[in-house]
């Protein structure tokens, strides 16, 4: 199952959530294989916070796709994923080794 957490973008995925709270609920309750994740949502929490939380709760999917337009946000999330054992050839699509 594919999950998008983004306040405005629309992708062809199984589940779309527009805020961090809904995204966390979906990660907890659904078998997510691929997470499409933005960095900024207009909330206090960011995509980096979602990655930290999902890693702590052991619900970080095997594939994470960073869809943010923020270079700093992408870099922060990429480092978190690399620290969690994920690899990427393009800096956007990360796979758990």
N, C-alpha and C positions, 0 to 999 in steps of 0.2 A: 504494500500500500504506500502511496506517495502523499506527503503532507507538505503544504505550503503555509509558512507563517510570515505574513506580510500584510501591512495595513492597506495597500492599494493595488499591488500587481495581481494579475490573474494569469494562472498557468493551467494547463490541462493536467490536473492531478485528481486524486481520489477525494481529498479533503482539503479545504481552504479554511484557515483561521486568520482573523484580522487583529488579534492581540496576543500578547505573551501568555496571559492566563488561559485562554482557549487552546493555544498551542501546547502548553504544558499538559493540559487535560487530555488532549488527543494523544500525546506521546505516552502518557500513563495508561490510557485505556485501549489503544489500538495497536495492532502489530505493524509498525511503520518500518518500511525498508529504506525509503529515501526521504530525506528532509530537505526542502528548499527553504533557505533561511535568509532573511534580510537582517541588517544590523540595527537600523533605527525604525521605531514604531510610533514615535511621538509619545512614548511613555518613559518612565524612569529606567526600566529594564531594556537591555539591548540584546542583540543576537548572541553576543559573547556571554551574557548572563544565562541565556537559554542553553548554550553549550555546557557551561559549568554545571548548571542544575541537572541537565540530562545525564551528564557523565556521573555525577554524584548519585543519581537515582538509578543508574544502569539502564537507561532507556534511550541512549544515543544510538540512532540507527547505523547500519553498516555503511550507508552512503549519505553524505551531506553535500549539498550544492549551495554555494554562497552566491546569492543573487543581489548583493548590495552594490550600490554605485559608489560607496565610500571607500577610498583606498585604505584609510586608517582602520576602518571597521573590518574590512576584508583581511587585512594583515593581522589584526588582533584575533579574529576568529580562526584564521589559518594556523596561527601559533598554538592556540588552544587545541585544535584538532591534531596537529602534529605531536603535541605533548601527550595526546591520548592514543597515539599509535596509528593515526590516519596518514595516508600518502596521497599526493596529487601530482599529476604531470602538468597541469595548467593553472594551479592556484585557485581554481573555482570548484571543481568536482573532487571531493575527497572520499576515499575508500578506506575502510578498516582493514588493516593487513591481517 
